[in-house]
Amino acid sequence: MALKATNCPGCGKLFLNPGPGKYCPNCMKKQEEQMDEIASFVRDNPRSSVSEICAALSVKKALVIAMLQSGRLEESNINIKYPCASCGKMIRHGRYCKACGKKITGEIAASLQRVRKNAAEQREKKGIYSKDQWMK
C-alpha cells in the first residue's frame, strides 16, 4: 500500500494518505463526531429539515445530505427531504429521484448496448475468428 502526500480538503494540512479517504485523521475524527451529533439530533427531532439540522448543529449541508444518501440516517420515523442530485425534486433517500434513476439506468443500458454493437462490428471488420470458424 503506497502512501500518497495530499492536502486535506478540511483543514488544508499536508498528510500521507494511505487509502481512499481524502481527509486527514483529525478531520475524519471530527467528521465522525459531527455525524454522531447529527444522528442523535435527528433521532430526537425526526421532523426537522436539513437546514434546521445545519442551523442547530453548525454543520455543513453537504455532510447531512451525504449521510442521508449513504443511508446512515435511514430510520422509519425520519421525515427529512433533500434535493435529487439531477433535477432538484425533494426526495427521502438515495441520490436520485425515481424518474431520474430510471432515466440514468436507461442511458447506461443504451450506452452498453452501443458499445457491445460496436465491439461486434469491429470483430467482424478485423477478421477475428473463433475456433469453430478455423475448424471448418
N, C-alpha and C positions, 0 to 999 in steps of 0.2 A: 504494500500500500504506500503510494508516494504522497509525501506531504507537499502541499502547494501553498506558497505565500500569497495571501489575498487580504484585501481590506474588508473589514466588517461593515456591511451597509447600515448597521445600527449605530455604532459608535465611531466608525472610521479608523479604528486601530488595525495595524497590520498583525496578522496571526498566521500560523501554519495550520492549514485546513486539511485534515486527514480524510475527509469524506464528502458526501453530497451536500451537507448542510452549508449554508452560506454565512452564518453568524458565528461570532466568537463565543467561547464557552460562557463568558459573563453575560452577554446579550441573550444567549439561549436560556440561561437560568432565569433571567429577568422576564423573558417572554413566557416561559413555563409558569412562573408565578402569576403573571397577568392573566394567562389562560385559566388558571385555577380560580382567580378572583372573578373572572367573567362567568365561569361555570357556576360558582356559588351564588353570584348575583342573579343569574337567570333562574336558578332553582327557587330563589326567594321571591323573584319578580317575573313570573313566566309571561306576562302580557306586555313587557317592556319592548320598545323598539330598539333597533341598532343604534340610533342617535341618542336615545336615553341611556343605553348602556355606556356608550362612549363618554357622555357628559358626566355620568355618575362616577365612573372609574378612571377617567382621564386616559383612556386607551385609544389606539388608532382604530378607525373604522375598518381598515383592511384586515386587521387581526381578528376582529369579531366575525367578519364575513368569511375569512379563511377557516375559522373554527366551524362555522355553520356548514360550509361547503364540504369540509372533511368529515363531518358527522360527529364532531366532538361535543356538540350541544344538542344532539338529537334525542329528545325525550318526548313522550306523548303529550305532556302538558305545556310545552313551549309553543308560543304563538308569535314567533319572530319572522318577519319577512324581510327580504333584501332583493336587490335587482338582479335579474338574469344578466349574465355576462355578455350576451349578444344583443338582446332587444330592450332590456331595461324593465321588463314586466316583473312585478313583485312575485317572488317565489319563496318557498319554505325550506327547501333542501336541494342539494346538488349545485351545479354551476349554471345550468341552462334550464329554461322552462321546457315543458314537453314539446311544444311546437318547434322550438329551436333545436332541441335534441334530435327530433325526427328529421329535421332539415339537414343537420350536420351528418347524421348517420346515413341519410340518402346520398349526400355528396361524397362521403367516403366510399360507399358501395359503388357509386358510379365511377369514381376515380380508380378503384381497384379493378373494376370490370374493363376500363380503358387500358390500364397497364397490362392486364392479362391478354387482352386482344392484341395490343402492340407487340408483346413478347412472342405470341404465337405467330404473328406476321413476320417478325424478324427471324424466327427459327426457319420458317418456310423460305424466306429470301436467301438466307445464308447457306441453306442446304444441310442443315443439321439433320442427321438421320438417326433413327432408332435401331436397335439391334434387329428387330423384325424386318426392317427395310433392307438391311445388309444381307440378311439370310435369303432373301428372295432371289 
